[in-house]
Amino acid sequence: MIIDFWGVRGSIPTPLTDQQIKSKIQAVVQRISPKDLVSQDARQAFLDKLPNWVNGTIGGNTSCVHLKNKNGTNFILDAGSGLRGLGKKLVKNKENKFHIFFSHFHWDHIQGLPFFDPIFNPNAEIHFYSPKENLQTLLEDQSESPYFPVSMRAMTKKNMYFHILKEDSLEIDGTKISLKKMFHPGDSYSYSFEEDGKKFVYATDVELNELHINSQENQKFFLNSDVLILDSQYTDLEALEKANWGHSSFSYGIEFAISCKVKKLFFFHHEPMYDDKKLYTILQNAKMYAEYVDSNRLQIYLAKEGLSVKI
């Protein structure tokens, strides 16, 4: 299985600001010296040594993750604004069959759908999945007037399929898929994908506390995940101040991942107010906390647009 990140922000798309770009440029200028410019190799070595927050960006698109299984099947997890870029790549690669799973239907998880180019392709076959019985209506309503100029109902063709899921497993092209309802206002569903003994879980918009961490049902669903993408939008203080808003802190995420014997944890659904430097500072603090509470050294990463992970 190959996982590609196309949208990693929470709540609202967050492009880089003018000041954030200037801060990156200033950081480069402060670090560079004449010896770093003498050759192409020297320039590349200089770039490679720059801090992560300077050399690139986490990204500002809302939730969208692409999963391709060993048979080349395209699974898409949520349809935030990152879906636009993914759609263009899939069209370029002449892909024409897609399985789109929705965690829930807050705008930051569906707003990219009207900009997904394959929707306008009469030869594309698109399958939509959710436990919500009004799945088709939920998707179509966001593109109705006065919200959007082109009605999705006009695009709904015989090659669009709407699947209402139950809380059990299904199999698509050799991949076993399970789902679990988690705590979030209006509910949110996490998805598990298993293939050839490997397990990947997508768990965005999840509020964790000690009760959820110790839940036997949660332990069973998340146990031994090779990769876990997990909501970690808040700091610990914000998680206390915004209780019941439906998001988790990095420390709860770490404790949860350790208790479930997760191998690799990817922080996801990043706070839109946090710039790249703040997010990498959170990652550094998270790694120190994980070393303190876990002797097995859980591997922790920031979900970043453009990042590809192979299981």
QUIGI-V573371 format. One record per residue. N is the residue number from 0. RES is the residue in one letter. PHI is phi in whole degrees, 0 to 359 (NA if undefined). Layout:
n={N/N}
res={RES/RES}
phi={PHI/PHI}
This chain:
n={0/1/2/3/4/5/6/7/8/9/10/11/12/13/14/15/16/17/18/19/20/21/22/23/24/25/26/27/28/29/30/31/32/33/34/35/36/37/38/39/40/41/42/43/44/45/46/47/48/49/50/51/52/53/54/55/56/57/58/59/60/61/62/63/64/65/66/67/68/69/70/71/72/73/74/75/76/77/78/79/80/81/82/83/84/85/86/87/88/89/90/91/92/93/94/95/96/97/98/99/100/101/102/103/104/105/106/107/108/109/110/111/112/113/114/115/116/117/118/119/120/121/122/123/124/125/126/127/128/129/130/131/132/133/134/135/136/137/138/139/140/141/142/143/144/145/146/147/148/149/150/151/152/153/154/155/156/157/158/159/160/161/162/163/164/165/166/167/168/169/170/171/172/173/174/175/176/177/178/179/180/181/182/183/184/185/186/187/188/189/190/191/192/193/194/195/196/197/198/199/200/201/202/203/204/205/206/207/208/209/210/211/212/213/214/215/216/217/218/219/220/221/222/223/224/225/226/227/228/229/230/231/232/233/234/235/236/237/238/239/240/241/242/243/244/245/246/247/248/249/250/251/252/253/254/255/256/257/258/259/260/261/262/263/264/265/266/267/268/269/270/271/272/273/274/275/276/277/278/279/280/281/282/283/284/285/286/287/288/289/290/291/292/293/294/295/296/297/298/299/300/301/302/303/304/305/306/307/308/309/310}
res={M/I/I/D/F/W/G/V/R/G/S/I/P/T/P/L/T/D/Q/Q/I/K/S/K/I/Q/A/V/V/Q/R/I/S/P/K/D/L/V/S/Q/D/A/R/Q/A/F/L/D/K/L/P/N/W/V/N/G/T/I/G/G/N/T/S/C/V/H/L/K/N/K/N/G/T/N/F/I/L/D/A/G/S/G/L/R/G/L/G/K/K/L/V/K/N/K/E/N/K/F/H/I/F/F/S/H/F/H/W/D/H/I/Q/G/L/P/F/F/D/P/I/F/N/P/N/A/E/I/H/F/Y/S/P/K/E/N/L/Q/T/L/L/E/D/Q/S/E/S/P/Y/F/P/V/S/M/R/A/M/T/K/K/N/M/Y/F/H/I/L/K/E/D/S/L/E/I/D/G/T/K/I/S/L/K/K/M/F/H/P/G/D/S/Y/S/Y/S/F/E/E/D/G/K/K/F/V/Y/A/T/D/V/E/L/N/E/L/H/I/N/S/Q/E/N/Q/K/F/F/L/N/S/D/V/L/I/L/D/S/Q/Y/T/D/L/E/A/L/E/K/A/N/W/G/H/S/S/F/S/Y/G/I/E/F/A/I/S/C/K/V/K/K/L/F/F/F/H/H/E/P/M/Y/D/D/K/K/L/Y/T/I/L/Q/N/A/K/M/Y/A/E/Y/V/D/S/N/R/L/Q/I/Y/L/A/K/E/G/L/S/V/K/I}
phi={NA/239/251/238/266/243/207/231/272/257/77/202/302/225/290/300/272/304/293/294/295/298/297/294/298/299/296/292/300/294/262/281/223/305/293/282/245/288/205/298/296/294/295/293/298/297/298/295/270/293/302/303/289/272/272/111/212/295/112/238/279/277/311/196/231/251/236/241/272/295/268/84/286/264/252/238/252/71/234/291/296/296/295/300/295/299/301/294/292/296/295/300/275/61/279/218/223/218/239/251/252/250/289/190/236/294/304/290/245/226/291/275/301/295/252/273/308/301/299/269/265/295/266/280/247/237/248/250/227/191/285/288/291/261/309/296/296/301/284/288/296/290/255/270/299/264/276/205/282/244/286/292/298/288/266/297/243/293/262/252/233/244/249/268/268/254/278/217/258/223/230/231/49/89/250/275/237/234/224/214/286/239/278/194/305/85/76/215/244/264/235/247/238/233/204/51/79/256/225/233/237/252/222/266/51/232/258/258/218/300/296/290/297/269/294/295/296/295/303/294/291/267/304/62/292/287/223/235/265/226/304/216/294/254/283/299/296/295/298/287/291/243/302/74/277/100/227/245/261/294/290/297/299/295/299/295/297/296/296/263/59/286/273/232/246/246/292/215/61/295/302/294/280/268/277/300/297/296/295/289/293/299/299/299/296/296/295/294/295/296/296/289/260/223/287/274/58/306/276/236/221/266/296/220/300/95/284/238/233/254/257}
